[in-house]
Amino acid sequence: MSVLTPEQLATAYKANLDSFFALSAKTFEGVEKLFDLNINVAKATLAESAEKAKEALELRDPQEFLQFQVALAQPTAEKVLAYGRHLSDIATETRTEFVKFAESQLADSNKKFATLLDTAAKNAPTGSESAIALVKSAVAAANSAYESVSKATKQVSDLAEANLAAATSATVKAATQAATVAKKKATA
C-alpha cells in the first residue's frame, strides 16, 4: 500500500519549490541590503575624504594640522562602529528570517509526520501499538530537544548582540577620551 499519491508528491514538490524560492528571495534581500550599505559607505567616504583633503591643503601651521588629525580620529571610529552595527543588523535580520523559515518548515513537517503516523496507526496490524507509541515518543523527544537547542541558541545570540553593543559603547567612549587627550596635548 502506497502512503503517498502522485498528487500528494506533486503538492509536496511544489511546496518545497515555493519554499526554496522564498528562502532565496530572503537571501537576496540580505545581500542587497549589504550591497546598498557598502555603496552608501563608499560614496560617503569618498565625498568626505575629498572635503577633508581640501581642508587639509588649506592648513598652514603644523599645530593646526595636528589638531585636524586628532579631530578626524573620533568621527572615523564612530563611523566604523556604526557600519559594524548596520552590518550586524542586516545579518541579524537575515538570520531571523532563516530561523522563522526553518521553524515554520519544522512545524509543518512535524504536523505532516504526525498525520502520517496517525494514518499508519489506523492501518497498522494489531499488536503494533507499542511500536507506534515508541516512534511517537521518539518524535516528541526530538522536538523537545530541538526546542531546547533553539532556545539556547537564541540566548547565545542575544548575549552576543548585547556584548557587541557594550563593546561598541566602550570603543566609542575610549575613542572620545583618546581624542580629548590628544587635543589637549596638541594645544599644550
C-alpha positions, 0 to 999 in steps of 0.5 A: 500500500502506497502512503503517498499519491502522485498528487500528494508528491506533486503538492509536496514538490511544489511546496518545497519549490515555493519554499526554496524560492522564498528562502532565496528571495530572503537571501537576496534581500540580505545581500542587497541590503549589504550591497546598498550599505557598502555603496552608501559607505563608499560614496560617503567616504569618498565625498568626505575624504575629498572635503577633508583633503581640501581642508587639509591643503588649506592648513598652514601651521603644523599645530593646526594640522595636528589638531585636524588629525586628532579631530578626524580620529573620533568621527572615523571610529564612530563611523566604523562602529556604526557600519559594524552595527548596520552590518550586524543588523542586516545579518541579524535580520537575515538570520531571523528570517532563516530561523522563522523559515526553518521553524515554520518548515519544522512545524509543518513537517512535524504536523505532516509526520504526525498525520502520517503516523496517525494514518499508519496507526489506523492501518497498522496490524494489531499488536503494533501499538507499542511500536507506534507509541515508541516512534511517537515518543521518539518524535516528541523527544526530538522536538523537545530537544530541538526546542531546547537547542533553539532556545539556547541558541537564541540566548547565545545570540542575544548575549552576543548582540548585547556584548557587541553593543557594550563593546561598541559603547566602550570603543566609542567612549575610549575613542572620545577620551583618546581624542580629548587627550590628544587635543589637549596635548596638541594645544599644550 
